[in-house]
Amino acid sequence: MKNCFSFGTDTEHVKLLDEYGCPTAAQLMSEFIYNTSHTAEAIVYEMFKFPDSHKLYIQCDAILCRGGCREPVCDSPNSKGQDLATDSYSLISSSTTVYVFEPSDDNRKT
């Protein structure tokens, strides 16, 4: 996983993962934990929203590696390594939409 960001309906966005797959906003998102079944999981710590919308979009690039991928080393800026080269068949984008309502919002559906 790499290049994750979130955005609202305006042009404003927040980068969550960099091109190496390391969190750029550690208070918002954890590192991805990779396992032997070739899946990965991360935690979004804080829910936030943009002032122009109750919709929060999150989009990430997933790399499909032939023969396995190197996991990022995020604890040291000098040991991250190089950005993984990708071709049009090995990079896919995934996204999700989250609806964020404030506790005082009377328009939310129950």
N, C-alpha and C positions, 0 to 999 in steps of 0.2 A: 504494500500500500504506500502511496506517496501523493503529494500535491492535494491534500484535502483542504477545502475551504467552505465557509458558510456565507450565505448572503440572504438578503431580503428581496423585496421587489425593486429596490433602487439599485444603483451601481455600487453601493457600499458593500464591502465584504471583509471577512476575517479569515486569514490563513491559519489552518489548524495543524497541518503537516507540511514539511518542506519537501524538496525534490529527492531527499534521501530517505524519507519516511519517518522523520523525527518530529516530535511536537514542537510547534513554534509558540504555542500558548499553553504552557504546562498546567496552568490553573483551569483550563477548559477541557483538555483532552489528554489521556494517557498515551504512552507508547503502545503500538500494536504488539500483542503477544501471539507468536506463531506456534502452531503445534504440528504433530506428525501427520495429521489428516489433511494437511495443506489448506488449513483455514487460519484466520487470524481474528483477534478480538481486541477492541479498545473500549475505554470507558469515557463517556462525555461527563465530566464532573459537574459542570455548572450549565444550567439552561439559561440561555440569553435570547434576546430578540432585538431586532432592529426597530427603530421608532416608527418606520413607515408601514409596518405590516405585522400581523400575528403569525404569518407563515415564515418559517425558517427553513431554508434549503441547505442541505449538506451534500457536497459532491466530492468524491475521491477518485483517483486513478488507481487501478489495480494492475499489476504486472503479472502476466502469465509466463513463468520462466520454464524453459525447456531444461530439464536436468536439475532443477532446484534453484532457488534464489538465495543470495546472501542476505542475511538479516542485517538491518542497520545497527550501528553502534552509536547510540545517541548521547552517551554520557561524556564524550570528549569531542570537541569540534574538529580536532585534527585526525580522528580515527574513523570518521564517517565513511571514507572511501569516495569513490567516484559515483556520479549519477549513473544509473543503469541504462544502457543503450536499449532502445525499444524499436520495434518495427510495427507496422500497422496491424499485425496479427497478435501481438503480445501485450498490447495496452488496451484496457477497457475502462470506461468511466462508469461509476455507480453513483446513484444519488437517492436521497430520501427527503421527504418534506415532513416537518414537525409543526404542529399548531401550538403556539405558546399563548396562553391566556393569563392575564394578571388576576389575582384573587378577587379584585373588585370589579372585574368585567362581567356585566350582566348579560352580555350577548352570547356567552358560551352555551353550548348544548350539553344537556345532561343525559 
